[in-house]
Every structure is written in structure tokens, then in C-alpha cells.
Amino acid sequence: MIRVQFFGLLRLLLRKESVELPSEPGDTVGRVLERAEKTLTGPIIHKLAAGGVLNAGTIILVNRRNVLHLQGLETPVNDGDTVALFPPGAGG
């Protein structure tokens, strides 16, 4: 299983802290996001990425490692991994 955790506004919008998805061969962060979105009550990908590129301010971690320092949305995800999603924040 792959655990997908939600933080910030995603957690408020979805009213969930996380979901668990069965792992599939060849899983990547992008594919996991697509599968997670199908199990949720609303869309999430547009808040995190557009056109295969992370939105400015988005942080996605795989096992506490930022995908910006790995392979972005093409970062491999394996059985037992945790994917943490932090949407861009705003404040002042």
C-alpha cells in the first residue's frame, strides 16, 4: 500500500488526513496523484501541478524527500512509501 497524506488547505477541503492506495508496477508520483484523485470527493491535481509541472510553492515529499530534488512527478513510488502533499500556501 502507498499512503498519501494531505496537509494545509487540501486537508481542509477533503476532510481527510490521508488515503491508502494499492501499489502498482511502475508507480510514479504523478500516477499516484491521478489514482488518489479518483478515490476522493474532489479534484486535487490542479492545486498541485499543471501540465506535468509542479505549481510554484507546491511541496511533495516521498518518504520525507522533496521530489524537486528527485525526479519531480516522475519520481518512482513503491509499496510501503508515503507521499505527503503540501499545496502552495499564502499569508501575510
N, C-alpha and C positions, 0 to 999 in steps of 0.2 A: 504494500500500500504506500501511496505517496500522500503526505499530509500537506494541505495548502492552508496557510494561516493568513488571516485578514487583519489589517491594522488601520488606524485612522478612520477616515470617512467611509472606507469600504466596510469596515466592521459595523458602523452605524447604519449604513444603507442596507446591508444584507441581514443584519441582526443575527450574525453568526461569527464565531471566533475562527472556525476552521471547517474544512471538509476533508474527507479522505477519499482518494480515488485509487482504483486498482492500477498497478503499473502495467505498461505495455512496452513491448520491444521498440527501441528507437525513440523513447520519450525524450522530449526537449521541454524547456520552459514554455515556449510558445504553444506546443501541443497540449501541455498540462493546463495552461490558461484556457484554451479552447474547450477542453473537456470539462473543466471546472465551471465555466460559464454555462454550459448546457445543463448542469445539475442545479444551478442557482435560480433565484426568482427574478433576477435582472441582469442586464449586461454589465460586465466589468472591464473587458479588454480595452474599450475606448478610453477609460480613465487612466490606463497604464501605458498603452502603446498605440501607435498609428503607423500603418504601412510597414510593419515589421521592425520599427524603431521605437525604443522606449521614449515616452514623453519626458520632457525636462522635469527634473525633480522626482521622478519615479525611482523607487529603490526596490529591487527584487533580489532576495537572498536565497541561495540554495545551500542548505547546511551552514548558515551564517557567513557565506562568502558571496559578495556582491557580484551579480552576473556581468556588470560593466567591466570587471577585471577578469572575466572568464570569456564566454562566447556569446554574451547577450542572450537574446531569445532562443538561440541555437544551443545553449548550454545543456548538456545531457542531464537527465534526471533519472535516478534509479530507484528500485524498490527500497523502501525504508527512508528515503530522503524527505526533507522538509523544505517546502518552498514558502517563503514569507513575502507578502505583498504589501508595500507601503506606497499609497498613491501620493502624488505631489501635494504638499501642504501649502497653506497660505496663512498669513498672520500679519500682525502689525503692532 
